[in-house]
Amino acid sequence: MIRRLRNLPAAICFLTIVVVAAAAPPPNVLILLADDQRFDTIHALGNSAIRTPHLDRLVKEGFAFTHAHIMGGRQGAICMPSRAMLMTGRTLYRAALPAAQGRPADHVIRTPAVLMPEVFRSAGYRTFAVGKWHNDKPSFNRAFTAGDAIFFGGMHDHEQVPVHSYDPTGAYPNNRRQTNRVFSSTLFANAAIQFLERHPVEQPFFLYVAFTAPHDPRTPPPEFAAMYRPEKIKLPPNFLPEHPFDNGELKVRDEKLLPWPRTPKAVQQEIAAYYGMISHLDAEIGRILNTLEARGLRRQTLVVFGGDNGLAVGQHGLLGKQNLYDHSVRVPLVFSGPGVPSNRRSAALCYLHDVFPTLCELSGLPVPPVVEGRSLVGIMQGREDKVYTTLYAAYREHQRMVRDERYKLLVYPQANRVQLFDLRKDPWETRDLSGEANFADVMEQLKKSLQEWQQTVEDPLFKP
């Protein structure tokens, strides 16, 4: 505003311009989470065999972390602990309840964990969820003020997903479920689009859209299945008919989707269907992003695309995610929107559960002290090169992992076996260096680091 100064002679009176800066409106948040989508399944990030034009657009508009990881799980359904870690920003042994009476409880989110949407809800955001919630129902209603097409399950026929409307009581009884014969990715995108079209633009929102694709059954709609001819699919360099040894989980459900030994033809068919599912998911994500644009919300919305875990689909003789190879623990992670540089990427090591503190910092909200993840904003904005030098992961009692920026050590306690890979020279993890004398010091350092982590997180397998 312009104010005339008082108590000065008129001849020397002058105008002072006082600029009052309006506070920037808080950014909206849109999280798009895929189910079983591996890190290397986006065309713009190096996979020339797959078509993902809308994810490519997100990569171009935003910042991609090419070495994002999950921390594993304590049961075969890795999505449960992965989503609990994402929502709480906490690590594997602290995000969900421990096993009770021999049964894993990775779906039940621990207290005193604070859920990411709770933080935004307390800041005046409307928190809305669509799609898969493979955690406990009370936690869902703690997090979200509303939602639609909510799937309380792990997997289902993609054309008959039983979903709930939002239940303020938090009960969600089975007799209130509805089944619509709409493909899952379309069903969830429709609900997200309806929310965006109806939401008042003056109120910030936190919209969480959790898809069930490309999780099996891999049955893409015909036009997307036709995009990929199995005989044209190139097998990965680490394709094997069978895993070379018992990793402790070779007979889990995921591994029984194909007979042994795996044949090139069967794996090519699986990869083709997997890619078809991802391309269809990409198209539905495109519809959501187009709605943001149409409503004039794109520039004020932080968009995050990620995956809950990866998938082998024939690599190392495996099909599932019940292992700690890169194909199963690395996930896509892309940010775009206010405060995020465009068309940038980083190979810095990070976790999926770092999304929580990162979104808080980008939104100007405090990070709850119980959050263990680390903000990635400094990397995005060029203030830091890295926030981790070492990452860790665990799968049940069968496997443990530690990796630095070059080497990865896998430990199989029950099989009394280890593997060591030089990821810089061998990104497909095909050459085990654990028996070579030249790498004895590397092995020892990584083993020590892993044991220190196990002690810190109270890993049941830790032995002093």
C-alpha positions in Angstrom: 0.0 0.0 0.0 1.0 3.6 -0.3 1.2 5.8 2.8 1.9 9.5 3.1 4.3 10.3 6.0 2.8 12.7 8.6 4.4 15.5 10.6 6.6 16.7 7.7 6.4 20.0 5.9 4.4 19.7 2.7 7.3 20.9 0.6 9.5 18.0 1.6 6.8 15.5 2.1 7.4 12.3 0.0 5.7 9.0 -0.6 6.9 5.8 0.9 5.9 2.6 -0.8 5.3 -0.2 1.6 5.1 -3.6 -0.2 3.1 -6.1 1.8 3.8 -9.6 0.4 1.0 -12.0 0.4 1.8 -15.4 1.9 1.9 -18.1 -0.7 -1.0 -20.5 -0.4 -0.1 -23.9 0.9 0.6 -26.5 -1.9 -1.9 -29.3 -2.5 -0.5 -32.9 -2.3 -1.2 -35.7 -4.6 0.4 -39.1 -4.0 0.2 -41.7 -6.7 1.3 -45.2 -5.5 1.7 -48.2 -7.8 1.6 -51.8 -6.5 4.5 -54.0 -7.4 6.0 -51.5 -9.9 9.8 -52.0 -10.3 12.2 -49.0 -10.4 13.2 -49.6 -14.0 9.7 -49.5 -15.7 9.6 -45.9 -16.8 10.5 -45.1 -20.4 12.1 -41.7 -19.6 14.3 -43.3 -17.0 15.9 -45.7 -19.4 13.5 -48.5 -20.3 13.1 -48.1 -24.0 10.9 -51.2 -24.2 8.0 -49.7 -22.2 5.6 -46.9 -23.0 4.8 -44.5 -20.2 4.1 -41.1 -21.7 2.5 -39.6 -18.6 5.1 -40.8 -16.1 7.7 -39.5 -18.6 5.9 -36.2 -18.3 6.2 -36.3 -14.5 9.9 -37.1 -14.8 10.4 -34.2 -17.2 8.5 -31.8 -15.0 10.1 -33.0 -11.8 12.9 -34.6 -9.9 13.5 -38.4 -10.0 15.3 -40.4 -7.4 16.7 -43.4 -9.3 18.0 -45.3 -6.2 15.0 -45.2 -3.9 14.5 -48.4 -1.8 12.1 -50.0 0.5 13.3 -51.7 3.7 11.8 -55.1 3.1 9.2 -56.8 5.2 8.4 -59.5 7.8 6.0 -61.5 5.7 5.3 -62.3 2.0 2.9 -59.4 1.5 5.6 -56.7 1.4 3.1 -54.0 0.5 1.8 -54.0 4.1 5.0 -52.9 5.9 6.0 -50.8 2.9 2.8 -48.7 3.1 3.1 -48.5 6.9 6.6 -47.1 6.5 5.4 -44.6 3.8 2.5 -43.4 6.0 4.6 -43.1 9.2 8.0 -42.2 8.0 9.3 -44.9 10.3 11.6 -47.9 9.6 10.6 -51.5 9.2 10.7 -52.6 12.9 9.0 -49.4 14.2 6.3 -48.7 11.6 4.0 -51.6 12.3 3.2 -53.9 15.3 5.6 -56.9 15.7 4.4 -60.4 15.1 1.9 -61.8 17.6 1.5 -65.5 18.4 3.5 -66.4 15.4 1.5 -64.2 13.0 2.9 -61.1 11.4 1.1 -57.9 12.2 2.8 -55.7 9.6 -0.6 -54.3 8.6 -1.3 -52.8 12.0 0.4 -49.4 12.2 2.1 -48.8 15.6 1.4 -46.0 18.0 2.9 -43.5 18.8 3.5 -43.3 15.1 2.0 -40.2 13.5 0.5 -40.7 10.0 1.5 -38.4 7.2 -2.1 -37.4 6.3 -2.7 -36.5 10.0 0.0 -33.8 9.9 -1.6 -32.3 6.8 -5.1 -32.7 8.3 -4.1 -30.8 11.4 -2.8 -28.0 9.2 -6.2 -27.5 7.6 -5.9 -29.8 4.6 -8.8 -32.1 3.5 -7.3 -35.5 3.4 -8.9 -37.9 0.9 -7.9 -41.5 0.0 -8.7 -43.7 -3.0 -7.8 -47.3 -3.6 -5.7 -49.9 -1.7 -5.2 -49.6 2.0 -3.5 -52.8 3.1 -3.2 -51.7 6.7 -5.6 -51.5 9.7 -9.0 -49.8 9.4 -8.6 -47.6 12.5 -5.4 -46.1 11.0 -7.3 -45.2 7.8 -9.8 -43.1 9.6 -7.1 -41.5 11.7 -5.5 -40.3 8.5 -8.3 -39.3 6.2 -11.3 -37.1 6.5 -13.0 -38.7 3.5 -12.4 -41.2 0.7 -14.0 -43.4 -2.0 -13.4 -46.7 -3.8 -11.4 -47.9 -0.7 -10.0 -51.4 -1.0 -9.1 -53.1 2.3 -7.1 -55.9 0.8 -4.0 -57.0 -0.9 -5.0 -58.2 -4.3 -8.1 -59.1 -6.3 -9.4 -59.7 -9.8 -8.9 -56.2 -11.4 -12.4 -56.2 -12.9 -14.2 -57.1 -9.6 -12.5 -55.2 -6.8 -14.7 -55.0 -3.7 -14.5 -51.4 -2.4 -16.0 -49.3 0.3 -17.3 -45.8 0.5 -16.0 -43.7 3.4 -17.4 -44.9 6.7 -17.1 -42.2 9.4 -17.5 -44.9 12.1 -14.4 -46.7 10.8 -16.1 -50.1 10.9 -16.3 -50.8 7.1 -18.4 -54.0 7.4 -18.2 -56.5 4.6 -21.9 -56.2 3.8 -21.3 -52.6 2.8 -18.7 -53.4 0.1 -19.6 -52.8 -3.5 -18.2 -54.4 -6.6 -18.1 -52.5 -9.8 -17.1 -54.2 -13.0 -14.6 -51.4 -13.9 -10.9 -52.2 -14.2 -9.1 -51.3 -11.0 -6.9 -48.5 -12.3 -9.9 -46.9 -14.1 -12.0 -47.3 -11.0 -9.5 -45.6 -8.7 -8.7 -42.9 -11.3 -12.5 -42.1 -11.6 -12.8 -41.6 -7.9 -9.7 -39.4 -7.8 -11.0 -37.3 -10.7 -14.4 -36.9 -9.1 -12.8 -35.6 -5.9 -10.6 -33.1 -7.9 -13.6 -31.9 -9.9 -15.7 -31.3 -6.8 -13.1 -30.0 -4.3 -13.2 -26.3 -3.6 -10.0 -24.7 -5.0 -9.5 -22.4 -2.0 -9.0 -25.4 0.5 -5.7 -27.3 0.3 -6.0 -31.0 -0.2 -4.0 -34.2 0.4 -5.1 -36.8 -2.1 -3.7 -40.3 -1.8 -4.4 -42.6 -4.7 -3.1 -46.2 -4.2 -3.5 -48.4 -7.2 -3.5 -52.2 -7.3 -1.7 -52.4 -10.6 0.6 -53.8 -11.8 0.1 -56.5 -9.1 -1.0 -59.9 -10.4 -3.3 -61.1 -11.8 -1.6 -59.4 -14.7 -4.6 -59.0 -17.0 -4.3 -55.6 -18.8 -7.2 -54.4 -20.9 -6.9 -55.8 -24.5 -5.6 -52.6 -26.1 -2.8 -52.4 -23.6 -2.0 -56.2 -23.7 -1.7 -55.8 -27.5 1.1 -53.2 -27.1 3.6 -55.8 -26.1 4.3 -59.0 -28.1 5.9 -61.6 -25.8 8.2 -62.9 -28.5 9.7 -59.4 -28.9 10.4 -59.0 -25.2 14.1 -59.1 -24.4 15.0 -61.3 -21.4 17.0 -59.5 -18.7 20.7 -60.4 -18.4 20.1 -62.0 -15.0 17.3 -64.4 -16.2 17.7 -67.8 -14.7 15.5 -70.9 -14.9 15.7 -71.3 -11.1 17.3 -69.5 -8.2 20.8 -71.0 -7.6 20.1 -71.9 -3.9 17.3 -71.9 -1.4 16.9 -68.3 -0.2 14.3 -69.4 2.4 11.2 -68.3 0.4 11.2 -70.2 -2.9 7.7 -71.7 -2.4 5.8 -68.5 -1.5 2.6 -67.8 -3.4 4.3 -65.3 -5.9 6.8 -68.0 -6.9 4.1 -70.5 -7.7 2.7 -68.4 -10.5 5.0 -70.2 -12.9 6.3 -73.8 -12.8 10.0 -74.6 -12.5 12.3 -74.4 -14.3 11.2 -71.0 -15.7 11.3 -71.0 -19.5 12.2 -68.0 -21.6 8.8 -68.1 -23.3 6.9 -68.1 -20.0 8.9 -65.2 -18.6 8.5 -63.2 -21.8 4.7 -63.6 -21.4 4.8 -62.4 -17.8 6.9 -59.4 -18.7 4.7 -58.5 -21.6 1.6 -58.6 -19.4 3.5 -56.6 -16.6 4.3 -53.9 -19.1 0.7 -53.8 -20.4 -0.5 -53.3 -16.8 1.9 -50.4 -16.3 1.0 -48.7 -19.6 -2.6 -48.9 -18.7 -1.9 -47.5 -15.2 0.1 -44.7 -16.9 -2.9 -43.8 -19.0 -5.1 -43.5 -15.9 -2.5 -41.4 -14.1 -2.6 -39.2 -17.2 -6.3 -38.7 -16.8 -5.7 -37.5 -13.2 -3.0 -35.1 -14.2 -5.1 -33.7 -17.0 -7.9 -33.0 -14.5 -5.4 -31.1 -12.3 -4.5 -29.1 -15.3 -8.1 -28.4 -16.3 -8.9 -27.1 -12.8 -5.8 -24.9 -12.8 -4.3 -26.8 -9.9 -1.2 -28.3 -11.4 1.2 -25.6 -10.5 0.2 -25.4 -6.9 0.1 -29.2 -6.4 3.0 -31.4 -5.2 2.7 -34.7 -7.1 4.6 -37.8 -5.9 4.7 -41.0 -7.9 6.2 -44.1 -6.2 5.9 -47.8 -5.9 5.4 -49.9 -2.8 8.0 -52.6 -3.8 9.6 -54.0 -6.9 9.2 -57.4 -8.6 11.5 -60.0 -10.1 9.4 -61.2 -13.0 12.0 -63.8 -14.1 15.2 -62.2 -12.8 17.4 -64.5 -10.8 14.9 -67.3 -11.4 12.3 -65.5 -9.3 8.9 -64.0 -9.9 8.0 -62.2 -6.7 9.3 -59.5 -4.3 10.2 -61.8 -1.4 13.9 -61.2 -1.8 16.4 -58.3 -1.4 17.8 -58.1 -4.9 17.6 -54.6 -6.6 14.6 -55.7 -8.7 12.6 -56.2 -5.6 13.8 -53.5 -3.1 14.2 -50.6 -5.5 11.2 -48.5 -6.5 10.3 -45.5 -8.7 10.2 -42.2 -6.9 9.4 -38.9 -8.7 8.4 -35.5 -7.2 7.1 -32.5 -9.1 5.4 -29.2 -8.2 6.2 -26.1 -6.1 9.8 -26.0 -4.9 10.9 -29.0 -7.0 13.3 -28.4 -9.9 12.2 -29.7 -13.2 13.9 -32.4 -15.4 16.4 -33.4 -12.8 17.4 -36.7 -11.3 19.7 -38.1 -8.6 21.3 -41.4 -7.9 21.5 -40.6 -4.2 20.5 -43.5 -1.9 17.1 -43.0 -0.2 14.0 -44.8 1.1 10.4 -44.6 0.2 9.6 -43.6 3.8 11.6 -40.4 3.2 8.5 -39.1 1.3 6.9 -38.0 4.6 9.5 -35.5 5.8 10.2 -34.4 2.3 6.6 -33.4 1.7 6.5 -31.7 5.1 9.5 -29.5 4.3 8.1 -28.7 0.8 4.8 -27.7 2.5 6.3 -25.7 5.3 5.0 -28.1 8.0 6.9 -29.4 11.0 8.1 -33.0 10.9 6.9 -35.0 13.9 9.9 -36.1 16.1 8.9 -39.8 15.8 9.6 -39.7 12.0 12.8 -41.5 11.1 12.9 -40.7 7.4 15.0 -37.9 6.1 14.0 -35.0 3.9 15.2 -35.1 0.3 14.6 -31.4 -0.4 18.3 -30.5 0.1 19.2 -32.9 -2.7 16.6 -31.6 -4.9 17.6 -28.0 -4.4 21.3 -28.6 -4.6 22.3 -28.0 -1.0 23.3 -31.7 -0.4 24.6 -34.5 -2.5 23.3 -37.3 -0.3 21.4 -38.0 3.0 22.6 -41.7 3.3 25.8 -43.5 2.6 24.4 -46.9 3.6 21.0 -48.5 3.3 19.6 -51.7 5.0 16.8 -54.1 4.4 15.4 -57.3 5.9 13.0 -60.1 4.7 11.5 -62.2 7.4 14.1 -64.4 9.2 15.5 -65.4 5.8 17.5 -62.5 4.4 19.3 -59.3 5.4 20.8 -56.6 3.2 23.3 -53.8 3.5 24.6 -51.6 0.7 26.7 -48.5 0.2 27.1 -46.5 -2.9 29.0 -49.3 -4.6 28.7 -52.7 -2.9 25.8 -54.8 -1.7 26.0 -57.6 0.8 23.2 -60.1 1.1 23.1 -62.5 4.1 21.0 -65.7 4.3 21.2 -66.7 8.0 19.3 -70.0 7.7 21.3 -71.1 4.6 24.6 -69.9 6.1 25.3 -68.1 2.9 26.2 -64.6 1.7 26.5 -62.8 -1.6 28.5 -59.7 -2.5 27.9 -57.6 -5.6 29.8 -54.7 -7.1 26.7 -52.7 -8.2 28.8 -50.2 -10.2 30.3 -52.9 -12.4 27.5 -55.5 -12.1 24.1 -53.7 -11.7 22.2 -56.9 -12.6 23.8 -58.7 -9.6 25.1 -61.7 -11.6 28.6 -62.1 -10.2 28.9 -63.1 -6.6 32.3 -61.8 -5.2 31.9 -63.1 -1.7 34.4 -65.9 -2.2 37.1 -63.7 -3.7 40.0 -62.8 -1.4 40.3 -59.3 -2.8 37.0 -58.4 -1.3 37.5 -59.7 2.2 37.9 -56.1 3.7 34.7 -54.9 1.9 32.8 -57.9 3.3 34.0 -57.3 6.8 33.1 -53.6 6.7 29.6 -54.3 5.4 29.0 -57.1 7.9 30.0 -54.9 10.8 27.7 -52.1 9.5 24.8 -54.6 9.1 25.3 -55.9 12.7 25.3 -52.3 14.1 22.0 -51.6 12.3 20.5 -54.9 13.5 21.3 -54.0 17.1 19.9 -50.4 16.7 16.6 -51.5 15.2 16.3 -54.5 17.6 16.3 -57.0 14.8 15.3 -60.4 16.3 18.2 -62.0 14.4 20.8 -59.8 15.9 23.5 -61.8 17.8 26.1 -59.8 19.7 
